[in-house]
Amino acid sequence: MPRKRALLTVFLVVLVDLIGFGIVLPHLAFYAERMGGTPLQIGLLYSAYSIAQLVFSPLWGSLSDRVGRRPVMLISTAGAVLAYLFFAYSRSLAWLFAARLFAGVMAGNISTAQAYIADVTPPEERTRGMGLLGAAFGIGFVIGPALGAGILRLTWAPSGDANPYAALGFFAAALSAVSFVLVWATLPESLKERVPEQGLRVVRSSVFSPGFWRDVAAAGASSPVFGSLLLSAFLLAFGQSSLYGAFPLFCAQRLALSPGRVGLLYVWMGLVAVIVQGGMIRPLERRFGERPLFLTGAVLLAAGLAAIPLASGTLTLAAALFVMSVGGSLSGPTLTSLLSKQSDPSRYGLTLGTSQGLSALGRAIGPSWGGALYARAVGLPFWATAAVLTAAIWIGMRLVRVHARPAGSPD
């Protein structure tokens, strides 16, 4: 299969998965509330998916280095079908937690798709390839919430015994089934040659085990830049996911926005991501370079977060979200490309799986962090998170400085 056609297939597979994810995610809190969930339990429910993902992402990435990208993507998409059906049939908060945990366990598609793109793209095309995945995220979070709202509008029943959210799970399961068929029927294996088993072990450690952190420490020791990039993966995911716990509360309590208008703000952020990552990232990378773009993205992300509590209405809030979304859209794909270029080609899956594990750790902590700080002061989660992101800004400045230094200069 020609490279462009393979990239298109990977893009479509990730897009279909993200549409399903976007259908369910905005309504998860309301589903849990219907089952009697408290605000704390709802926050933990958002974290459950990421906790499972951070445990299993390195395993899926390393497994894809050994058995291939295609088998892992088939397993992951089939698992997503089951997870969404589990979601649809949930009748208690405990079952809903189990459904989200299982969905996180089977969420191996993103890191494997990143490794697939790294396999089939030359280094000079890597940022553009990773930008396609970013665009898939943006489009998925534009179409998914809109579809979810439409499905609920069509299936909502006046009876309190009916479960209007089951249709969301069934629809998302059908989309994941489509994704499975796409991989099965159209996607070839991207690994050109197999690495001998004794030369490539499957990592069975997670962020909760010493082995995972030994691998991270070894990467940092062999390349300080690589270690800094892995830290950035955590920081960026933490910064953006902190919105889940605090942002809806801020919109409802401070700006009196309805859930529908809050949903439109998420659509707005998705549109910005589509435009930046789908059409602008490649010419910007050619003009300015990956490292300056990463630094610019980190600055804009922190600035946008810090501006959210200052918003006095929908327009000023949309402006702050625009700045934040542009920042995330610039820093995300450039970071992934920089990571892949620092990695041995035979270990793209392991490297990007580890990166996804650290990102999942950030996404697991972020919502709880945001919610806990919001209880203390309205602006605190946004300003405190922006302060944490200054570490990513420092890393970006260091990357630019090292890159600009003449060869042979001391670090």
C-alpha positions in Angstrom: 0.0 0.0 0.0 1.4 3.5 -0.9 2.5 5.5 2.1 -0.1 8.2 1.7 -2.9 5.6 1.5 -1.6 3.9 4.7 -1.5 7.3 6.5 -5.1 8.0 5.4 -6.2 4.6 6.7 -4.5 5.2 10.1 -6.1 8.7 10.2 -9.5 7.2 9.6 -9.1 4.5 12.2 -8.1 7.0 14.9 -10.8 9.5 13.8 -13.5 6.9 14.0 -12.3 5.8 17.5 -12.1 9.5 18.7 -15.6 10.2 17.4 -16.9 7.4 19.6 -14.8 8.7 22.5 -16.2 12.2 22.0 -19.8 10.8 21.9 -19.4 9.3 25.4 -17.0 11.6 27.3 -19.2 14.9 27.6 -22.1 12.9 29.0 -20.2 10.7 31.4 -20.7 13.0 34.3 -24.5 13.1 33.8 -24.6 9.3 33.4 -22.8 8.9 36.7 -24.9 11.5 38.4 -28.0 9.6 37.3 -26.6 6.6 39.2 -26.1 8.7 42.3 -22.4 9.6 41.8 -21.0 12.4 44.0 -18.7 15.1 42.4 -15.7 13.3 43.8 -16.8 10.0 42.4 -17.4 11.7 39.0 -13.9 13.1 39.0 -12.5 9.7 39.8 -14.6 8.2 37.0 -12.9 10.6 34.5 -9.5 9.5 35.9 -10.3 5.7 35.8 -9.8 5.5 32.0 -6.4 7.3 32.1 -5.2 5.2 35.1 -5.8 2.0 33.2 -4.3 3.5 30.0 -1.1 4.6 31.8 -0.7 1.0 33.1 -1.2 -0.7 29.8 0.1 1.8 27.1 3.8 0.8 27.5 2.7 -2.9 27.2 0.8 -2.3 24.0 3.5 -0.2 22.5 6.2 -2.7 23.3 4.0 -5.6 22.1 3.5 -3.8 18.8 7.3 -3.7 18.4 7.4 -7.5 18.7 4.3 -8.8 17.0 3.5 -5.8 14.7 1.3 -2.8 14.7 -1.7 -4.3 12.9 -2.5 -7.1 15.5 -2.4 -4.7 18.4 -4.7 -2.3 16.6 -7.1 -5.1 15.9 -7.1 -6.2 19.5 -7.5 -2.6 20.7 -10.5 -1.8 18.4 -12.2 -5.1 19.3 -11.7 -4.3 23.0 -13.3 -0.9 22.4 -16.4 -2.5 21.0 -16.8 -4.6 24.2 -16.0 -1.6 26.5 -18.7 0.6 24.9 -21.3 -2.2 25.1 -20.3 -2.6 28.8 -20.9 1.2 29.1 -24.3 0.9 27.5 -25.5 -2.0 29.8 -24.2 -0.4 33.0 -26.8 -0.2 35.7 -24.7 0.9 38.6 -21.9 3.2 39.3 -19.6 0.2 40.0 -20.3 -1.2 36.6 -19.7 2.1 35.0 -16.3 2.3 36.7 -15.5 -1.2 35.4 -16.5 -0.2 31.9 -14.3 2.9 31.9 -11.4 0.9 33.4 -11.7 -1.8 30.7 -11.9 0.9 28.0 -8.6 2.3 29.3 -7.0 -1.2 29.3 -7.8 -1.6 25.7 -6.7 1.9 24.6 -3.7 0.8 22.7 -4.6 2.4 19.4 -3.1 5.9 19.8 0.5 4.9 20.7 0.4 2.1 18.1 -0.9 4.5 15.4 1.9 6.9 16.4 4.4 4.1 16.0 2.9 3.1 12.6 3.3 6.7 11.4 6.9 6.7 12.6 7.5 3.5 10.7 6.3 4.8 7.4 7.4 8.4 7.4 10.9 9.8 6.9 12.1 12.1 9.6 11.4 15.3 7.6 7.8 14.2 7.2 7.3 13.1 10.8 5.7 16.2 12.2 3.2 16.3 9.4 2.3 12.7 10.0 1.8 13.2 13.8 -0.2 16.3 13.0 -2.7 14.1 11.2 -3.4 12.3 14.4 -3.8 15.6 16.2 -6.3 16.6 13.5 -8.1 13.3 14.1 -8.4 14.3 17.8 -9.8 17.7 16.9 -12.3 16.4 14.3 -13.3 13.6 16.7 -14.0 16.1 19.5 -16.0 18.3 17.1 -18.2 15.5 15.6 -18.4 13.3 18.6 -20.1 15.7 21.1 -22.4 16.9 18.4 -23.4 13.4 17.5 -23.9 12.5 21.2 -26.2 15.5 21.8 -28.2 14.5 18.7 -28.5 10.9 19.8 -29.7 11.9 23.2 -32.2 14.3 21.7 -33.7 11.5 19.6 -33.6 8.8 22.2 -34.5 10.7 25.4 -37.5 9.1 27.1 -39.7 10.8 29.7 -39.8 7.7 31.9 -37.3 7.7 34.7 -36.7 4.0 34.2 -35.4 4.4 30.7 -31.6 4.7 30.2 -31.1 7.4 27.5 -27.3 7.0 27.7 -27.3 3.4 26.5 -27.8 4.6 22.9 -24.5 6.5 23.2 -22.7 3.3 24.1 -24.3 1.3 21.3 -23.5 4.0 18.7 -19.9 4.2 19.9 -19.5 0.4 19.8 -20.7 0.4 16.2 -18.1 3.0 15.3 -15.4 0.9 16.9 -16.6 -2.0 14.9 -16.1 0.0 11.8 -12.6 0.9 12.9 -11.9 -2.8 13.4 -13.0 -3.6 9.9 -10.9 -0.8 8.5 -7.8 -2.2 10.1 -8.6 -5.8 9.1 -9.5 -5.0 5.5 -7.2 -2.2 4.5 -4.2 -1.7 6.8 -0.9 -3.6 6.0 1.8 -4.3 8.6 4.3 -1.4 8.8 7.3 -3.2 10.3 9.6 -4.1 7.4 11.6 -6.6 9.4 11.1 -8.4 12.7 13.5 -7.9 15.6 14.7 -11.2 17.1 12.8 -11.9 20.3 15.9 -12.0 22.4 16.8 -8.5 21.2 13.4 -6.9 22.1 11.5 -7.7 25.2 7.9 -6.9 25.9 7.8 -4.4 28.7 5.4 -5.7 31.4 6.0 -2.8 33.8 3.9 0.3 34.3 4.2 3.6 35.9 3.5 1.9 39.2 6.5 -0.4 38.9 10.3 0.3 39.4 11.0 -1.2 36.0 9.1 1.5 34.2 11.0 4.3 36.0 14.3 2.5 35.4 13.6 2.7 31.7 12.7 6.4 31.9 15.8 7.1 34.0 18.0 5.2 31.5 16.5 7.2 28.6 17.3 10.4 30.5 20.8 9.3 31.2 21.6 8.4 27.6 20.0 11.6 26.3 19.1 14.5 28.6 17.0 15.9 25.8 15.0 12.7 25.5 14.3 12.6 29.3 13.1 16.2 29.1 10.8 15.4 26.2 9.3 12.5 28.2 8.7 14.9 31.1 7.0 17.3 28.7 4.6 14.6 27.6 3.4 14.4 31.2 3.3 18.2 31.7 1.3 18.9 28.5 -1.3 16.1 29.2 -1.6 17.3 32.9 -2.1 20.9 31.8 -4.8 20.2 29.3 -6.7 17.5 31.3 -6.9 19.8 34.4 -9.8 21.4 32.6 -12.0 18.3 33.1 -12.3 18.9 36.8 -12.7 22.7 36.9 -13.8 24.1 33.6 -17.4 22.9 33.6 -17.9 24.2 37.1 -16.4 27.5 36.2 -18.6 27.9 33.2 -21.8 27.0 35.1 -21.2 28.8 38.3 -19.3 31.9 37.2 -20.6 32.5 33.7 -24.1 30.8 34.0 -23.5 28.8 30.8 -25.8 25.9 30.1 -24.4 22.4 29.4 -25.2 22.9 25.7 -23.1 26.1 25.5 -20.3 24.4 27.4 -20.4 21.7 24.8 -20.1 24.2 22.1 -16.9 25.5 23.7 -15.5 22.1 23.4 -16.5 22.0 19.8 -14.7 25.4 19.4 -11.5 23.9 20.9 -11.8 21.0 18.5 -12.1 23.2 15.5 -9.0 25.2 16.4 -7.1 21.9 16.8 -8.3 20.7 13.3 -7.2 23.9 11.6 -3.8 24.1 13.3 -2.8 20.5 13.3 -4.5 19.6 10.0 -3.4 22.5 7.8 -1.0 24.8 9.5 1.5 22.6 11.4 3.5 21.5 8.4 4.2 25.0 6.9 4.9 26.4 10.4 7.3 23.6 11.0 9.1 24.3 7.7 9.3 28.0 8.5 10.3 28.0 12.1 11.4 24.4 13.1 10.0 21.9 15.6 11.8 23.1 18.7 10.7 26.8 18.4 7.1 25.6 17.7 7.2 23.4 20.8 8.3 26.4 22.9 5.7 28.7 21.4 3.0 26.1 22.0 4.0 25.6 25.7 3.9 29.4 26.2 0.5 29.8 24.6 -1.0 26.8 26.5 0.1 28.3 29.8 -1.1 31.8 28.9 -4.5 30.5 27.7 -5.1 28.6 30.9 -4.1 31.6 33.1 -6.6 33.8 31.1 -9.6 31.6 31.7 -10.5 32.9 35.2 -10.3 36.4 33.8 -13.1 35.8 31.3 -16.2 37.9 31.8 -18.4 36.3 29.2 -18.5 33.8 26.4 -16.5 35.8 23.9 -13.6 36.5 26.3 -13.7 32.8 27.4 -13.6 31.7 23.8 -10.6 33.9 23.2 -8.7 32.3 26.1 -9.6 28.9 24.9 -8.4 29.8 21.4 -5.0 30.7 22.8 -4.8 27.6 24.9 -5.9 25.3 22.0 -3.4 26.8 19.6 -0.7 26.2 22.2 -1.7 22.6 22.6 -2.0 22.0 18.9 1.5 23.3 18.3 3.2 21.5 21.2 1.6 18.1 20.9 2.6 16.9 17.4 6.0 18.6 17.6 6.7 16.8 20.9 5.8 13.4 19.4 7.9 14.0 16.4 10.9 15.1 18.5 10.5 12.0 20.7 10.4 9.6 17.7 13.6 11.2 16.3 15.4 10.6 19.6 14.4 6.9 19.5 15.9 3.8 17.9 13.6 2.9 15.0 13.2 -0.6 16.3 11.7 0.7 19.5 9.2 3.4 18.2 6.4 1.4 19.8 8.2 1.2 23.2 9.2 4.9 23.1 5.8 6.2 22.1 4.0 3.8 24.4 6.1 5.1 27.3 5.2 8.6 26.3 1.5 7.7 26.2 1.9 6.1 29.6 3.3 9.4 31.1 0.6 11.4 29.2 -2.0 9.1 30.7 -0.5 9.7 34.2 -0.9 13.4 33.6 -4.5 12.9 32.4 -5.2 10.8 35.5 -3.9 13.4 37.9 -5.2 16.5 36.1 -9.0 16.3 36.6 -8.7 15.5 40.3 -6.1 18.3 40.7 -8.4 20.8 38.9 -11.5 19.8 40.9 -9.7 19.9 44.3 -8.2 23.3 43.7 -11.5 24.7 42.4 -13.0 23.9 45.7 -10.5 26.3 47.3 -10.6 29.2 44.9 -12.2 29.6 41.4 -9.0 30.8 39.6 -6.6 28.6 41.5 -6.7 25.5 39.3 -6.0 27.5 36.1 -3.3 29.7 37.6 -1.6 26.9 39.4 -1.6 24.7 36.3 -0.2 27.5 34.3 2.6 27.8 36.9 3.3 24.1 36.6 3.6 24.4 32.8 6.5 26.9 33.2 8.6 23.7 33.4 7.5 22.8 29.9 8.4 26.4 28.8 11.9 26.0 30.4 12.3 22.7 28.5 11.4 24.3 25.3 13.8 27.2 25.9 16.5 24.6 26.6 15.7 22.7 23.4 16.0 25.8 21.3 19.2 26.9 23.0 20.9 23.5 22.6 19.8 23.3 18.9 21.2 26.8 18.2 24.5 26.1 19.9 27.4 25.4 17.5 28.6 21.7 17.4 31.2 21.0 20.1 30.0 23.8 22.4 29.5 22.7 26.0 25.9 22.1 27.2 
